[in-house]
Amino acid sequence: MKAFAVDSAQNMLELDCPDPPPGPHDLLVRVEAVSVNPIDCKIRASHRPDAAPRILGWDASGVVEAVGEEVRLFKPGDAVMYAGSLDRPGSNAELQLVDERLVGLKPRSLDFEQAAALPLTALTAWEALFEHLGIPPAPTTANRQRRLLVIGAAGGVGSMAIQLAKGLAGIPVLATASRPESRDWCLKLGADECLDHHGDLARQLADRGLDGVDYVLNCNSTDAYLPLMAQLIRPFGRICCLVSHEAPLDLNPLKSKSVAFAWEFMFTRPTFRTPDMATHHRILARLAELVDQGRLRSTLTESLGPLTVENLNAAHERLKSGRMIGKLALSGVSSRT
């Protein structure tokens, strides 16, 4: 099979690899499309000079070619989507092995590129909102009376969080963005207000008659926003962050308000093989239902063509620019001319 890997100099190269045989719980998937995420760039940048080439990619859709002897959830021919696991070869290849418990059926209403843009960001947003922040995933009177602030809302996770929080939980959403096009994107996805995160957020909330928010999902720098989050969060509120801190975090300002602080890392379940690893399968199944019901949309905004060294490099540069809105995708190796 063809695959694309990062070498010891952090360059992207094309490889010919043996087709991998599925293990007991594995699906062998022919990859039809992939989406690129910031974690691809981070892992590429941290690849050691003495390390073997590594196949990146943790967002994919494709068709099941073969299954392991203990697989019960899928069969050959099924169209699927998944994010997979960091400790296995990624999706930038013709074929990929993935544990069935991390996989969902592709929404019928989406093509493969649109579906590939869903899993990683949608799983991250779901876990952050409904597990860590504890927001009930259905409209309630309490939800309507509370407020969620999503910092850095125009990116992949923020784009999904707006839709899930507003469309599924019915909670008012305050999003932050900076450019006119990113503000428009957030409002189009359902945000009630879009604030300028380069401005004074506390003042912007006060101008809207709000003394704070009940939940914060921070998709941007934890270091830069922690003091502000401590200021804006209401007593007994909850904060969830995605980005690792660089300086020591002072959580003492959260104590007097009895605020809960949590990290979200979508790969925790597959990395540690937790007993509830099949939660990813169940969440992806629910997400596919919501998409096919018209209640959730793919956040794909750019397609860069088939998997090639050149297109993967272009995708990584696009992400590192910090100006992405939504997600970008590439089609599979078989689409190359």
C-alpha positions as CSV (number, residue, x, y, z in Angstrom):
1,M,0.0,0.0,0.0
2,K,1.0,3.6,-0.4
3,A,1.5,5.7,2.8
4,F,2.8,9.1,3.7
5,A,5.1,9.5,6.7
6,V,7.3,12.0,8.5
7,D,11.0,11.1,8.3
8,S,13.8,11.9,10.7
9,A,14.2,15.4,9.4
10,Q,10.4,16.1,9.7
11,N,10.0,15.9,6.0
12,M,6.9,14.2,4.4
13,L,7.7,11.3,2.2
14,E,5.8,8.6,0.3
15,L,6.4,5.0,1.2
16,D,5.4,1.6,-0.1
17,C,4.4,-0.6,2.9
18,P,2.9,-4.1,3.3
19,D,-0.8,-4.3,3.6
20,P,-1.4,-4.6,7.4
21,P,-3.3,-7.7,8.7
22,P,-6.2,-7.0,11.0
23,G,-6.0,-8.1,14.7
24,P,-9.0,-9.6,16.5
25,H,-10.9,-6.3,17.0
26,D,-9.5,-4.5,14.0
27,L,-11.1,-3.2,10.8
28,L,-9.0,-2.9,7.7
29,V,-10.3,0.3,6.1
30,R,-9.6,1.5,2.6
31,V,-9.2,5.3,3.3
32,E,-11.3,7.4,1.0
33,A,-10.6,10.8,2.7
34,V,-8.7,12.3,5.5
35,S,-8.9,15.6,7.5
36,V,-5.9,17.3,8.9
37,N,-5.8,18.7,12.5
38,P,-3.3,20.7,14.6
39,I,-2.2,17.5,16.3
40,D,-0.7,16.4,13.0
41,C,1.5,19.5,12.9
42,K,2.5,19.1,16.6
43,I,3.5,15.5,16.2
44,R,5.4,16.2,13.0
45,A,7.3,19.0,14.8
46,S,8.2,16.8,17.7
47,H,9.3,13.8,15.6
48,R,12.8,12.9,16.8
49,P,15.9,12.7,14.5
50,D,16.5,9.1,15.6
51,A,12.9,8.0,15.1
52,A,11.6,5.7,12.3
53,P,9.2,7.3,9.7
54,R,5.7,7.8,11.2
55,I,2.4,7.8,9.4
56,L,0.3,10.7,10.6
57,G,-3.4,11.3,10.3
58,W,-6.2,11.0,12.9
59,D,-9.5,11.8,11.0
60,A,-10.7,9.5,8.2
61,S,-13.6,8.0,6.4
62,G,-13.5,5.0,4.1
63,V,-14.8,1.5,3.4
64,V,-14.2,-1.6,5.5
65,E,-12.2,-4.2,3.4
66,A,-11.7,-6.9,6.0
67,V,-12.4,-7.5,9.7
68,G,-10.7,-9.3,12.6
69,E,-12.1,-12.6,14.0
70,E,-13.7,-10.9,17.0
71,V,-15.3,-8.0,15.2
72,R,-19.1,-7.7,15.8
73,L,-20.0,-4.1,14.9
74,F,-19.0,-3.9,11.3
75,K,-18.7,-6.0,8.1
76,P,-16.8,-5.6,4.8
77,G,-18.4,-3.0,2.6
78,D,-19.5,-0.7,5.4
79,A,-18.7,3.0,4.9
80,V,-17.2,4.3,8.2
81,M,-15.6,7.3,9.9
82,Y,-13.2,7.5,12.9
83,A,-10.3,9.4,14.5
84,G,-8.5,6.3,15.7
85,S,-5.6,6.1,18.2
86,L,-2.3,8.0,18.4
87,D,-0.3,4.8,19.2
88,R,-1.0,3.2,15.8
89,P,-0.1,4.2,12.2
90,G,-2.4,7.0,11.0
91,S,-4.8,7.5,8.2
92,N,-2.5,9.1,5.6
93,A,-2.3,5.9,3.7
94,E,-4.3,3.6,1.3
95,L,-5.2,1.2,4.1
96,Q,-5.4,1.6,7.9
97,L,-6.1,-0.6,10.8
98,V,-8.5,0.7,13.5
99,D,-10.2,-0.8,16.5
100,E,-13.9,-1.3,15.8
101,R,-14.8,0.3,19.2
102,L,-13.4,3.7,17.9
103,V,-15.4,3.6,14.6
104,G,-18.9,4.8,13.5
105,L,-20.9,4.4,10.3
106,K,-20.4,7.3,7.9
107,P,-23.5,9.5,7.7
108,R,-25.5,8.6,4.6
109,S,-26.0,12.2,3.7
110,L,-22.3,13.1,3.6
111,D,-19.6,12.3,1.1
112,F,-16.3,10.9,2.3
113,E,-14.5,14.2,2.6
114,Q,-17.3,15.8,4.5
115,A,-17.4,12.8,6.9
116,A,-13.7,12.8,7.4
117,A,-13.9,16.3,8.8
118,L,-16.2,15.2,11.6
119,P,-14.7,12.6,14.0
120,L,-11.8,14.2,15.9
121,T,-13.4,17.6,16.5
122,A,-16.9,16.2,17.1
123,L,-15.7,13.7,19.6
124,T,-13.6,16.4,21.3
125,A,-16.5,18.8,21.5
126,W,-18.9,16.1,22.7
127,E,-16.6,15.0,25.5
128,A,-15.8,18.6,26.6
129,L,-19.4,19.7,26.7
130,F,-21.3,16.7,27.9
131,E,-18.7,14.9,30.0
132,H,-16.3,17.5,31.4
133,L,-18.5,20.5,31.6
134,G,-21.5,18.4,32.5
135,I,-24.0,20.1,30.2
136,P,-27.1,17.9,29.7
137,P,-27.2,16.9,26.0
138,A,-30.9,17.8,25.7
139,P,-32.9,21.1,26.1
140,T,-33.7,21.8,29.7
141,T,-35.0,24.8,31.6
142,A,-31.6,25.1,33.4
143,N,-29.7,25.0,30.1
144,R,-31.8,27.9,28.7
145,Q,-30.9,30.0,31.8
146,R,-27.2,29.4,31.6
147,R,-24.4,30.6,29.2
148,L,-21.5,28.9,27.5
149,L,-18.5,30.8,26.3
150,V,-16.4,29.2,23.5
151,I,-13.0,30.8,23.1
152,G,-11.6,30.4,19.7
153,A,-14.8,29.2,18.2
154,A,-14.2,29.3,14.5
155,G,-11.8,26.4,14.4
156,G,-12.7,22.7,14.1
157,V,-13.6,22.0,17.7
158,G,-15.3,25.3,18.3
159,S,-17.4,24.9,15.2
160,M,-18.7,21.6,16.4
161,A,-19.2,22.8,20.0
162,I,-21.4,25.7,18.9
163,Q,-23.7,23.3,17.0
164,L,-23.9,20.7,19.7
165,A,-24.4,23.2,22.6
166,K,-27.0,25.2,20.8
167,G,-28.7,22.6,18.6
168,L,-28.6,19.6,21.0
169,A,-28.5,21.1,24.5
170,G,-30.3,24.3,23.8
171,I,-27.9,26.4,25.8
172,P,-27.1,30.0,24.7
173,V,-23.6,30.2,23.2
174,L,-21.2,33.2,23.3
175,A,-18.4,32.6,20.7
176,T,-15.2,34.5,20.3
177,A,-13.5,35.2,17.0
178,S,-11.5,38.1,15.6
179,R,-12.0,38.4,11.8
180,P,-15.3,39.3,10.1
181,E,-15.4,36.0,8.2
182,S,-14.8,34.0,11.3
183,R,-17.4,35.9,13.2
184,D,-19.9,35.3,10.4
185,W,-19.1,31.6,10.5
186,C,-19.8,31.3,14.2
187,L,-23.1,33.1,13.9
188,K,-24.1,30.9,10.9
189,L,-23.4,27.8,13.0
190,G,-25.8,29.0,15.7
191,A,-23.9,31.2,18.2
192,D,-26.1,33.8,19.8
193,E,-23.3,36.4,20.0
194,C,-19.8,36.6,18.7
195,L,-17.3,38.5,20.7
196,D,-13.9,39.9,19.6
197,H,-11.3,37.8,21.5
198,H,-8.7,40.5,20.9
199,G,-10.8,42.9,22.8
200,D,-12.0,43.2,26.4
201,L,-14.2,40.2,26.8
202,A,-15.4,41.3,30.3
203,R,-16.5,44.6,28.9
204,Q,-18.2,43.0,26.0
205,L,-20.2,40.8,28.3
206,A,-21.1,43.7,30.6
207,D,-22.3,45.6,27.5
208,R,-24.7,42.8,26.9
209,G,-26.0,42.9,30.5
210,L,-24.1,39.7,31.5
211,D,-22.1,39.4,34.7
212,G,-20.3,36.2,33.6
213,V,-20.9,32.8,32.2
214,D,-21.6,29.3,33.6
215,Y,-19.3,27.3,31.3
216,V,-16.1,28.0,29.4
217,L,-14.7,25.8,26.6
218,N,-11.3,27.2,25.7
219,C,-10.0,26.0,22.3
220,N,-7.1,28.5,22.4
221,S,-4.2,29.2,24.7
222,T,-4.7,28.1,28.3
223,D,-1.9,30.3,29.5
224,A,-3.2,33.5,27.8
225,Y,-6.8,33.0,28.9
226,L,-6.7,31.5,32.4
227,P,-6.8,34.9,34.3
228,L,-9.7,36.0,32.1
229,M,-11.6,32.7,32.5
230,A,-11.2,33.0,36.3
231,Q,-12.7,36.5,36.1
232,L,-15.6,35.6,33.8
233,I,-16.7,32.3,35.3
234,R,-19.6,32.4,37.7
235,P,-19.6,30.7,41.1
236,F,-19.8,26.9,40.8
237,G,-19.1,27.2,37.1
238,R,-16.9,24.8,35.0
239,I,-14.0,25.4,32.7
240,C,-12.6,22.9,30.1
241,C,-9.4,23.5,28.2
242,L,-7.8,21.8,25.1
243,V,-4.4,23.3,24.8
244,S,-1.5,22.3,27.1
245,H,0.0,25.0,29.3
246,E,3.5,26.2,28.9
247,A,3.9,28.1,32.3
248,P,2.8,26.7,35.7
249,L,-1.0,27.2,36.1
250,D,-2.3,29.1,39.1
251,L,-5.7,27.7,39.7
252,N,-6.1,29.4,43.1
253,P,-8.3,32.2,41.6
254,L,-10.9,29.5,40.9
255,K,-11.1,28.3,44.5
256,S,-13.2,31.0,46.0
257,K,-15.9,30.5,43.3
258,S,-15.7,26.6,43.7
259,V,-15.0,26.3,40.0
260,A,-14.2,23.0,38.4
261,F,-11.3,22.8,35.9
262,A,-10.9,20.0,33.4
263,W,-8.7,19.0,30.5
264,E,-10.1,17.4,27.4
265,F,-8.0,15.0,25.3
266,M,-10.0,13.0,22.8
267,F,-7.3,10.3,22.6
268,T,-7.4,9.4,26.3
269,R,-9.8,6.4,25.9
270,P,-7.8,4.8,23.0
271,T,-4.4,5.6,24.5
272,F,-5.2,3.9,27.8
273,R,-7.6,1.3,26.4
274,T,-10.2,2.3,29.0
275,P,-13.0,-0.1,29.7
276,D,-15.4,2.4,28.1
277,M,-13.4,2.7,24.9
278,A,-16.5,1.8,22.9
279,T,-18.0,5.2,24.0
280,H,-16.4,6.6,20.8
281,H,-18.4,4.2,18.7
282,R,-21.6,5.2,20.4
283,I,-20.9,9.0,20.1
284,L,-20.0,8.6,16.4
285,A,-23.3,6.7,15.9
286,R,-25.2,9.5,17.6
287,L,-23.4,12.1,15.6
288,A,-24.2,10.3,12.3
289,E,-27.9,10.3,13.3
290,L,-27.8,14.0,14.0
291,V,-26.2,14.7,10.6
292,D,-28.7,12.6,8.7
293,Q,-31.5,14.4,10.6
294,G,-30.2,17.8,9.5
295,R,-29.4,18.8,13.0
296,L,-25.6,18.8,12.7
297,R,-23.4,19.8,9.7
298,S,-19.9,18.9,8.6
299,T,-17.6,21.8,9.2
300,L,-15.5,21.1,6.0
301,T,-14.6,24.4,4.4
302,E,-11.6,23.4,2.2
303,S,-10.6,20.4,0.0
304,L,-7.0,20.2,-1.2
305,G,-7.2,17.3,-3.6
306,P,-5.9,13.7,-3.1
307,L,-3.3,12.5,-0.7
308,T,0.2,13.5,-2.0
309,V,3.3,14.8,-0.3
310,E,2.7,18.2,-1.8
311,N,-1.0,18.4,-0.7
312,L,-0.2,17.2,2.9
313,N,2.6,19.8,3.2
314,A,0.1,22.5,2.0
315,A,-2.5,21.3,4.5
316,H,0.0,21.6,7.4
317,E,1.1,25.1,6.3
318,R,-2.6,26.1,6.1
319,L,-3.2,24.9,9.7
320,K,0.0,26.6,11.0
321,S,-1.2,29.9,9.6
322,G,-3.7,30.1,12.4
323,R,-6.4,31.4,10.0
324,M,-8.4,28.3,9.4
325,I,-12.1,28.4,9.6
326,G,-13.7,25.0,10.1
327,K,-11.8,22.0,8.7
328,L,-9.9,20.9,5.5
329,A,-9.8,17.5,3.9
330,L,-7.9,15.5,1.3
331,S,-9.3,12.6,-0.8
332,G,-7.7,9.1,-0.7
333,V,-4.8,7.7,-2.5
334,S,-7.1,6.0,-5.1
335,S,-8.3,9.5,-6.1
336,R,-4.8,10.5,-7.4
337,T,-4.5,10.9,-11.2
